[in-house]
Amino acid sequence: MRKKVVSIMLAAAMLTAMVTGCGSDGGSGSQDSASGGSAAEESDSAEKTDEADDGAGDSQAADDGGAADAGDVPTITYAHTGKASADMDVWPPDFIKQMEDDLGVKIELIQITDEQFDLALASGDATFDIVNCTKYKEPQVLNKGMAVCLDDYLDIAPNIAKFEDRNNLVREFLSNGDGKLYFTRCQAGPEFPGSELWSGYVVRWDWYKELGCPPINSDEDYLNVLKQMVEAHPTNDNGGTTYGLGQYVGTGLWSWNVVKTYQLGYSENYVPGLQVNLATGDVYNAYTDDEASFWQAMEFFNKAWNMGLCDPDFFIMKSDDLSAKVVQGTYAGALRTWDVGDYYSQEVKNDPNTLKGYVSIFPENGGMSANYASNPIAGWENNSIFIYSGCKNIEKAVQVLDYMHDEDNLRTYYSGFEGVHWEYGADGVPVLTDAGKELFANGGDAMAQAGVAGSSTGGWLNYWCATSGAVMHSDGSMLNLTYSPEALAETLNPLQKDYSEQYNVSYPAQVHQNQVAEGIAKDRSMDTKDLYMVLTQVPEDMGTKKTQIEGLLEGYIPDLVMAASQEEYEQVKAQVIEECKSLGSDDLFAWSKEAYDNAYKALTDAKSKYGIN
């Protein structure tokens, strides 16, 4: 049965006289931390540039800042520093309605840009009640006294209080040294791959099947397969030229590096200029070492270019330009499945059984890493959630945060409503109903109405959920019931089903999971994302070096990719590395290595201090 919040509401009524407490002073001893981020976050950041104009109009909260007259239902305004807007066909969706009914509140969702958040920081004043701030903003938030001290409210937030390990690490590293709890974090716990992975060798499935699904065990194999596919299909759906790969720019080095970073199983930017091999612990200079993902990527792109596989607009396309070509069926392959997902979405409307879409192929011999299985104690590194100290309804805002720490509410968000989308079977094990299977298999309007995980209306709530969907509920099953092998197999689309039958698995991601189980491939279970809380301020001179070096590398990318021979490529590479060194890449690496080592020790010591495994 669904838990109710009566006890919380009664406790809240007893605490109406409670003051903000330590949220007003914010602690002391601020230090900014080193910059960095994961692939998904960097991608989200890149998308914000295009989305900022669309979201600007949503950033004006109610004039009363969430206050309500006596007898009115209070409004709690949640500001999301990403793509989130209540300007949707269905708002509020059913999940939000349930939250509003349970808590006796109205939830207002607004989108704010990083710039708008920075303005709120500068003024110390805001028009939101709850917000998620991007990493390394926490010291500034505390210095301005903008965050409520949650320790004062844990008696009405029993679910937040249960996250002892996370809370202790947040107190240790995100309190400006006063040891108090100002932030919650989202998506703690293991990262599950879901039905498919994005980071293998991406091919258009129907064309790949025409070739007989030849093994792809290396970059060279992959490029040869793309070449055969292009030769067999020289024109796209619009009558234009077909190419092997497209690429978009405007994200710095990220869009060039990210695929190899994850295929090789490296960390992504714990600190600038340093990469860690997660399987071995080896560290590399990200700008000058041959092993670095940048140089591995440049070799790959150079080979692809010289085989005539790259779109001539490789160096000038924005993400929207790439998307426009994708829906014309322009590419035989892709760097990431999410770059080309629109093609299947378009084609399946014309033919529900179409196989015109893209999938990730993994080497039969293993050896390739993939992006899942990280297990952060304190959650995603790019989202620290706090309640604004100027909030007029602090107790209600605390209850809203606590709501998204409750396992039953998280089960509803990840799996739908009990009795509708899932139910307990005769053996007491929760399973999806037929309606639930249909909902998660087909998505669309029904999922938007529900507002659950994976929907257009509910997707932003991932940043509000205390844990990942792979965390176990007390009933012994994962919060996200769609993650069971049985459910995944029953909610696959026709393309995913065909792929799974080809490789004799229940769902596409299982190909790589089986390789990990066999010990011939690696996931990211060794990715210590909690380090982002610990890393110290990047000195101004080191930050300048990073900016200059990465600008240099980005400027040389066309020369490296288009080098006509191996000899020319090596000449350009040697020149680039020499110029990186002249800009101080060795000094930056030395600083980064020390910062990484110190942060790793500090995190290890803190885990020992609090008895965290």
N, C-alpha and C positions, 0 to 999 in steps of 0.2 A: 504494500500500500504506500501511496505517496505520503511522505512526511509533511506535517503541517508546521506552521511557524508561530503557533499560539504562544508557546513559552517565550519565544524571542520577543514577540510583541508586548507581552506583559512585562518582561524585563526592561524593554525600551521605555514603557510608560513610567516605570519606577525611576528612570534616570533622566527625566526631562530637565532637571536642574544642573546636569553635569556640564562642566565647562570644557573648552577645548583642551586644556591641560598643556602638555609639553609641546603640542603642535604650534604654539605661538612663538617659541624661542628658536626652534630649528637646530639646536646644537652648534658646534663650532669646529674649526679645524678642517675646512673644506679643501679637497683636492680633486681636480678633474682627473679622468682616467684616460688610458690609451685608447685610440680609436680603432674600430674594427667591426666586423659583423659577419653574419652567416649569409649563404647564398640567397635564401628566401627573403631575408630582410633587405639585402642590397637590391634584389629585384623589386621589392615593394617600394624602396626608396626611389628607384629609377622611375617607377610608375607614378610616383607622387608628382613629378614635374608636370606630367600630362594631366593629372587629376586635380591639381591645386585650384585651377580656375573654376572647375565644376563644383568644388567643395566650398569655395569661399563664401557663397551665399548661405551655407548651412551653419556657419560658425557663430551666428548671433543667437545667444541663449536668451531665455526669458529675462525681462528687465528685473524681475524680483530675485534673480539668482537662485531660484528654487524655493523661495519662501512661499508660504501659503497662509491665507487668512484662516481664522478658527473655523473648523468644520469643513474646510476644503481638503481635497486629496493633495498631498504635497508632491511637487515635481522634483525629481532628481535628474539633473542633466549630466549625461556622460559624454565627454569629449574624447574622440578617438583621433590620434595623430596618424591616420592612414586613410584608406578609402572606407568611409562609413557615412551613410546618409539616411535620414528618415524620409527622404523624398523618394519613396518607392511606391510601387503599385499596391503593395500590401504592407501597411504599417499601422499599428504594431502587429507583427505576426503572432501566432497562437502562443509561442513560448513566452514572448514578452507579456502578452495578456495574462498568462498564468502567473508570471512573476508579479505583475501589478496587482492581481487579485490577492495573491498570497500575502503580499507585504503592505497593501493599502497605499500604493504610490502610483505615480505616473512616471514612466521612463521616457525621457527626451534624449534622443541621440543626435549629436552634431559632429561634424568633421572639422578639425582645425589643422592647419598646416604647421610645419615646424616653425615657420616665421611667426605665425600667430601665437604659438606657444611661447616663443622667445619674448614676444612683446608682453605677454602676461607675466613672464619671469621678471622682465625689466621693471615693470610697474609694481609688481607684488600684488596685483589685483587680477581677478579672473571672473568670467561669467559662467563657469562650470562648477559642478559639485564633485565629480570624479573625473580623473583623466589618466591616461597612460602616457608616460613620458619616455622618450627614447633614451638609450643608454648614455650614461655620463652626464645627464642633466640633474641627477639626484642631489649632488652637493649644492647646486645653485637653488634648487627648490627649498632645501633645508635652510640655507643662508637667508632666504627671504621669509622664512617662517610660514611657508605656504601649505605645509603638510600637517594634517592632524596626527597626533601621536596615538596609534591604534592600541597601544598597551592599556590606555585608559578605558577602552571600550570592549575588551575581550570577553567580559562577562555577558555581553549581549551578542558576541560573535564567536560562539563555541566552535564553529567549523574552521574559522581562521585560526583559532587557538590550537587546533589539532595539528597544524603543520609546524611542529616544533623544530624540526631540522631546518626547514626553509627559513622560518622566522629567526632562528638563532644566527644563521649566516647573514641574513639581511640586517639584523641588528649589529652584527660584527663589522660589516663592510659598507653598509649604506645608511649610516646614522651620523656621519661626521664626528664619530668618536664618542657619542654619548650613550651608545649601547641600547637605544630605544627603537621601537618598531614604528616606522613611518610608511612603509611600502608593502604591498602584496605583489606577488608576481604570478604570471600565467604559465600554463602548460608545463608544470613540473611533472617529472616521470618519463617513462620510456616513449620514444617516438616510434610509432608503428608505420610501416610503409604503405598501408592501405592496399588497394588492389593492384597497383602498378607503380613502377619507378621511372624517373625522368632522365636519369643520368648515364644510361648505357650508350650503345651505338644505335642511334635513332634512325629508323627506316620507315618508309611508307609500306605498310603491311601487304597490300594487294600486289604491289609490284615486286616486293621481296618474295612472295609466294610464287609468283610467275617464274622466278629463277630457281625455285626448288628449295628455298631457305638454306642457302649455303652457309657453313660455319663462318663466324667472324671472330677470329682470335687475335687480331692486331689492328692497328690503325691502317696498315697497308691493305689488309683484307677488307676492311670497311670501305676504304676509298675505291677499291676495285669493284665492290658490289654496287656502290653508288654510280660508278661509271657505266656499268652494265645496264643499270636501271634507266639512266639518262639516255643511253644509246637506244634502248628499246622504246622509250617514250620521249622523243625529242621536243614535243610541243605540249603545252599545258591546256587546261580546259578552255582557256580564252584564246587559244591559237598562238600564244606567245612561246618563248623559249623556256625549256625546262632546265633547271640547274640542280646540282647535287645539294648545295647548302646555301642558306642565306644567313645574314648576320645583321644585327643592329648596333648602332653606336650611341653614345650619349651617356654611358654609365662608367666612364673612365676605363680602367683595366678590367673591371668586373666581368663584363660579357665575354671578354676574350679568355679570362682565366678560369671561370667558374667550373666549366665542364671537366677540365683536366684536374682541377683541385679535388673534385669529388670522385672522379674515376681513380685517381691515385691514392685517395684516402688521406689527404692532408687537412690540417686545420686551415681555417680561413681567417687570417688577420686577427689572431689574438693580440698581437702588437704589430706595428707597421714594419714591413721589411723582413719578417721572419715567418717561416712556415714550419710546421711540425708534422712529421710522418706519424700518424696516430698509432700505427701498428708497431713501429720500432722505437719511437721516441726521438729519432734523429731530427735535427733542426737544420734548415737550409736558409741561406740568404735568398730571399724571394726575388731579388733583382739581378743577381750575378751568378748563382749556382746553376749548373746544367740541370740538376734534379728539380729545380723550381717549376711550378706549374706554368708560369709564364713562358719559359723557354720550351717546355714540353708542348705547350699549345702552339707556339710559333712554328715549331718544326712540323706539326700536324697541318696547320693552315698553309704553310709554304708548299707542302706536298699536294694538298687539295687544289691550290691555285694553279700549280704547274700541270695538273691533270685536267685543267679546264672545268673544274667542278664548282667553282665559286661564282655566285651572282656578281656581275660587274659592279653592282651598286654596294658591294660589301662594306665599303668604308664611309658611306654617306647615308645609309638608311637609318631612319628612326624606327622605333618599335611599331608604330602605326603603318609605316611603309611596308615593313615586313609582313604584317598581318594582312594587308591588302593583297599582297602577292600569294600568301599562303592559301587564301580562299579560292584562288584561281588554279590551285593544284600545281604550283610552280616548282616545288622541291621534291627530290627523291629522298632526302634525309633532312635532319635537323640537328641542332646542337642540344636542344632540350625539348622534351615532349610538350611543355606548356607553350612553347613558341608556335606550335602548329596545331594545337587542339581545336582551333576554330574550323579547320577543314572537316574533321569528322562531324562536329556539331552541325555543320551546314549540310553535309551529304546524308546524314542519317534522317534528316527531315524529308529528303527525296526518296530514300530507300531505307526502311528500318533495319534491313539486314545487310547494309553495305559494309564492306571491308576497307573502304577508302579512309584510311586514318594512319596514325603513326604509333609505333611501339618501340620500346628499348630492347635491344638484343645484347646479351652478355656472352663473353667468350666461353666456349665449352670447357676450356682448360682452366677456367677460373682466373684469379689474379686481379680482377677489377673490383674496386670498392663501389659502394652506393650509399646514398644519403638517407639513412634511417638508423634507428637504434641508439642515438644519443640519449642520455638519461640524466638530465640536469636536476639537481636537488632543488634549486631555487627557480627553475623554469627558464623561459626564454629570456635571453640576455638583453633584448631590446625593448622591454616593456616593464617598467616599474609603475605600479598603479597606486595612486594616492588620493585621499579625500582632501579637498581644498579647505584650509582652515577658516575661510570666510563662508563656508557652506551654512545655510540657515537651518538645515535639517540634518545635522551630523549623525544623530542616531539612526535615522532612516537610511542615510548613505552607507553607514556601517552595515546595516542589515542587507542592503543591496549587494555589497561586496561579499558578505557572509553567505548569501544565497548561492553565489557561484562557487562556493567551496563545499557545498553540501553534495554528497555522493548521489542522492536521489535526483536532485535537480540537474546535476551533470549527466546522469543517465538519461534523463528526459531530453536534454539538449543533444546529446550524441546519438541517441537511439529512437527518439520519438516518444509519444505518450503511451504509458502503460494502458493496456486494454484496447488500444487502437493500433499502434505500430509494433508493439511487442507484448508478451505475456509470459507468465511462469508456466512451464509445462508440468505434466503430472509428476515428473521427477524433481520438480523444484528448480529446474534450470531455466533461466530466461531465454526466450527465443523470439525472433522476429515473426510477426504474423504475416499473412499473405499481403495485407495492406502495407505493412512495413517494408517487405521485400520490394513491392511495387514502387513505394515512395523512394527508396534509396537507389533503386535501379534506374528509374526514369527521371527523377528530379523534377525540374520545371516548376510549373505554377503551384502544384500541390506542395512541393517542398518549400517554396517561397512562403506559402500561406502558413505552414507549420513553423518556419523560422528556425529549423534545426541545423545541425552541422552539415556543411556542404551546400547550404541554400544561399541564394543571393541576399536574402534579408537577415540571415543569421550568421553569415561568415565572419563578420567583425567580432562576434562573441567568442571566437577562439582566443582572442586577446584578453578576454575577461575570465575565461575558465581557469580555475586554479590548477587543474591537472590535464594531462593529455587523455585522450579516449582510451589509451591502452592500460591505464591504471585499473587495478582490480576493485570492483565493488565488494562490499562485505558479503554479497551472495555468491562470491566465487567466480564471477564472470567479469569480463572487461566492461568498463562503462559504455564503450561503443560496441554494441552487439553486432554491428556490421563487420567487425574485425575478425570474427570467428571464421575458420576456413570454410565451414558450411555456408555461412551467410555470404561471404565473399563470392563463393561459387554461384550462389543463387541470385546475386545482384549484379552480375557482369553484363555488359552490353554485348551485342553479337561479335564485335571486333575482339573484345577481350576473351570471349568464349573460344573463338577460333584460335587465337594465340595459345590459350591454355591447352586446348586439345593437341595442338602441334607439339608442345613440349611436355605433355602428360603431367600437367600440374593442375591444382584446383583454381588458381588465379595467377595472373602474370608475375607478380612480385615474388611468388614462391620459387621461381627459377633461381633467383639470386639468394634467397633465404636458404634454399637447399645447399647451395654452394658454400655458404657460411657454415652451415651445420657439418658439411663434409671437410671443412678446414682448408678449402682451396680459394676462398674469397673472404673479404673483410667488410663488415659494416662499420658504423661510427660509434660503437659502444664505448670507445676510449676517448671520445670527444669531450673534454672537460670544459663545458660551456660556463660553468660557475666561475671560471677564472675571470670573466669579464667584470664581475663585481669587485675584483681585488686589484686589478691592474692600476698602476699609478699614472699620474699626469704625464703627458708627453711634453717634454720641454719645448719651448718655442723654436729653438734652433733645430731640434730633431723633427718637429712638425714641418718646418720649412724644407728640410732635406727631403722628407717623404713627398711633399707636394712637387718639388722640383724634379725628383727622380721619376715619379710616376708620370709627370707631364712629358719628360724626355722619352720614356718608354712608349707612351701612347703615340707620340709624334713619329716614332720610328716604325710603328706597326706596318704601315703600307710598304715600306722598304723591305722589311723582313719577309712579309707574306709574298710579295711579288718578286723577290730575288729569283733570277732566271736559272740559277745553277746552285749546286751545293757549295761550290767555291765562293760564289758571290754572297750566298747566305752567311757563310762563316765569316767573311770579311765584314759584313754589316754587323753581325753579332759581336765580333771582337771590338769594333768601334763603339757600339752601344755600351758594352760592359766597361770599357775604358772610361767613357764619359760618365757612367754611373758612379764609378769609383772617384772620379774627379769631383763629383757633387757630394761625396761623403757617404756612399753606400756602406762602406766598411764600418765607419763610425756609427751609423744608424743601426747596423746589425749588432754591433757590440752593445749599444744601449738597450736594444730590444731583447737581446739574449739575457742580459742581466735583469731587466724588468720581468721577463717571463719566468726566469728561475726564482726570483723573489716572490712573485705572485703565486707560483706553484707551491712554494714552501709555506707561504702564509695560509693558503687554502688548506693544505695538508695539516698544518698545525691547528687551524680552527676546527676542522673535522675531528681531529683527535680530542681537542678541548671539549667538544660537545658530544663525543661518543657517536659520531656519524660514520657509518661504514662507506 
